[in-house]
Amino acid sequence: MRVWIAEKPSVGRELAKYLGKGTPRSGYIEIAGTSDVVTWLFGHILQQKTPQMYDPLYNSWSPALLPIVPQRWELFVKAEAKEQFQTIKDLLKRADEIVHAGDPDREGQLLVDELLEYLKNRKPVKRLLLNALDEISINRALGDLRNNADFQPLKNSALARSRADWLIGMNLTRAYTAMAKQAGYDVVMRIGRVKTPTMALVVRREREIRAFRSTKHYGIQVSLEQKGKCFSAVWLIPEDFPGCDSEGRILKRELVERVTHEILQSVNNGEVVRVEDAAKKEAAEAPLLPLSLSALQIQAGKLGYTPQQVLDLAQKLYEMKLTTYPRSDCDYLPEAQFKDAKVIFENLARAGWQAEVAGADVSRKSRAWVDEKVSAHHAIIPTTLPCDQAKLTKEQQDIYALLARSYLAQFYPPHRFSKTVLRIRIGNYIFQGTGKVVLEQGWRALYKAEPDDEKSEEEAVFPDLKNGDVVNLREMSLQEKMTKAPKRFNLSSIIEAMKSIHHFVREETFKAQMKECSGIGTEATRAGILDELVQGGFLRVEKNMLYATDIAEKLFDALPESLAYPDITAIWEDKLARIAKNNFSADAFLDATTDFVKTLLREARGKTISAMEGQILCPVCKKGFLKRRSGKKKGTYFWGCSCYPDCQTRYFDKRGKPDIG
């Protein structure tokens, strides 16, 4: 018997349809006329044991018991999955061969592999890599079954990630929760390898905005003319101009007024305004690559969708067989997929994209099709299954449209434009005019109506000028500008920041290295991490904007820099990616993580979280704070020290205050 194990029931049922006529059983489907059986998991049906499951001593969250490092890592079966676990266990006893049909990523590899290892499987295992659930994609995958042993490094990477997260989360959450308790907070300070540096990004931005003071600065704009054609240029302020600040801005209006007077005087005295340099070149811009999950989340954010909503919608479209695997970090496509374009075009035309399809050339091949750039999964695109828009919700239509547009763009010509840069001398000063003229919209024709799209360089038609040409000064105006505060993160820009984390590292020497890594978190986890930070009370969302809470700022101040900055986390993500490619040892990674946790715990012992406002210091231990607690009898209260059980000081409650006497 051959047992196929899918990651979730919906995928298992779709797979069974293509294997033959199926007879549903409890927890699996038998395929008629074959020895095939399809069963499924519910994501991870095994879970890592908690510290107290290793030793009841760890029911206490005392910092004295830290670090907690399992000598032998152990899993347990989730209570809600015990029945399905038993079903799979019984099926595997009868199996001759197993097909691993988990999702084509690190976690998908691990959740089936860990079950097979837990059950001490010794039977041969093949690997099915499903990137989509339409007929063509499934048949293509069925014709390309791999040896599951080839994916051992991918599993090792996911396992190393899981254990590293456990070591950091279990140890440091306990350490900082105990610290918060001493300060009078009744909150679990959840620390995470990705979660905490992400929170710190928002806290730092919050403080930058709070500390920002808008500053006036000044410049000059001129209107110039030649042969009846007008164009504008702005003054290029020299770096060594007296009165410039460190950013090259002039903060005193009178300095700029003096320059305008000098210019007017020189022109009135007959000095000509001359072109010093005229540069004109044509350029072509290739289509944006197809969408990974984070790129889709960023684009959908402009339509008001949260990252988690986008992931959920993309998952639903995948389960409806309309789009490919959603948790992809890849923005390239396999060359074998190129031949599906004709069918996808026909489907998109029937779904209401006739005009857009008409502008595409099915034979045009963009830079997106590169086998070497594709790992277990590729960019998210429409499948070969027809899409009936009437059966989709408005939200599903929006996400499908973004994916359809991105796919069609690969078959459009480049966006072509002519760019002109003019440098003009007026007296002793240089002005610059820039602009571009679109020669062919190309793929950008698909993006014309995008909301909130940042304006690109304004189109400007310049006279045909060359070096040495004389132009006329028509008008000159002094520009008054205000410096702008840093932009607050929203739910899309924080995803972009997590992916492009090299912009936010502390050590400049790491920037180049981290530019090559995939950021912090993964495509599948970033949205969930943000939700956890909001649900945990560390971030709040108002009108799609992210704000750090008071407790987040208190925690931030108590963090060592190695947790408050993303440097280490990003390097770890790079090492996890190397483990997945068999270029780094998972054991070495976990040894380094254990040492790191021990170092952080030592640093934490010298830290404190500032007390809540209005807290009463314990008169006995002088460390904890008095907290009002419910007594055994309903409606009665007493006050106890936050350092309990180390300090067992208690006071009666007297009209809502401790009766210290």
C-alpha angles and dihedrals in degrees: 000000000000116000119201114200116200125189095239138010096254092057091044092054093049092048091050091055091061095045093059143275107339134209112205117229131174104295097348145048125234115216111223118238093014139076090240124124124181119206134162149206129226095235110281106004088174122066134191114258117253120237093259090054088060093046130357087220086079091066081092114075092207113150087222089074094057138143101051109194117167113228088205120022114230136190133200134202114256112245093235091052101048095103093050090044090056091048092054092044091054092046093051091054088062096040126110093184135015129209115206105215099171120139114289098255141078097279093042089054093048101047094060095036093051090052092050090049092046088055090045092237115191098172122109115275128203125194125230115197109203115186094169140007101230119112097255093049094047093047090048091051093046089055091054107051110165135202106268091217087070088068097054092109090055090053091046090054093051091046092049090050092049094049094044090052089050093051093049097039099045097043103038096038088057093045095050094040089056088048091050091047090057088053091054100260120136096202138109108244098213110201120193138179090239101014097062099048088047091053088047091055089059094044092051092048089048090055093045089055092046093050094045118113116190113237129199117230132174142222141160131249124191133194112219133188141196128172091352095306117117128203136166135235136181131222115262102220110219115238091235096047109136111252098027118138124223090276093055094254128135111228099181116079093203091062091058092043088055090055092050090052091050091050094049091048093051092048092047088051089059101260109153125234106233138188108242097180132009117186123178127172139163119230139181127215118207120223118275111263118260116275131279116195094265092048089050091049091051093049093044089049087070087062091052100261121140119230091250092050090052092050091048092048093046089049090052092049088050092051088049086056091238099114136024130259107317105206093069124141091188126097098187133084133222114252091235088065093061092082090061091067095092093056093044090050091053091050093048091049090053089047092060102274096110096129094046092047090048090059093052127088111218091202094055113103117201126200089268097088105082120135092198091061094053121085124172093327138023138214118304112263139153115280127229091263116106115251119222102202091195090066093053127085118240089257093051090048091054094052093043089051092054091051093045092050092048091050094047091049088067088068097048125093120258120278103255125200143159117233124200127192118186126187114199127190117215110178107307094340135088123219127189131209122189133179145139137224119211111231097179127005093210113164092353088074085078092057101046096107097044110137121235091008110164109248113252123214109311117252112251128175112215128196113256097267134171136189112295096021116141120231133184125247106227102170141356128197135183111235120217113198136175125220112242128229118245111276116260114240116254126194092272100041092050089057088051090049092051090051095043094041094150087083091064105043122123098219114066089203089066096053098086092044093049094046086072095050126083096249124243122321123008134266089261098047108038096082091047092050091055090049090051091052091051094044090046091057097247097110132027129200123221119175090341091306123121122232128183115234126225092257090052090055092047090051092046091056090054096048124102112239092251088066097035093056127054098228098103094039092053091048089051091052088053091051092048088053089051091050088053088056092046091247098117137038118253090205092054089049093053093045089054091047091052091051090048092052091051090051092049091050091053090050091047092057089067094048133086134192112230113251125257114261113270094022119153114223113231106257091212109046096020088213108079132051130238115256128192110237136181116259127224092263117068112260096017125115140187136182122243136176118265088226091068127168090029088050115033098185113148134182133187117251113248114188092324096317133091113264096227093159 
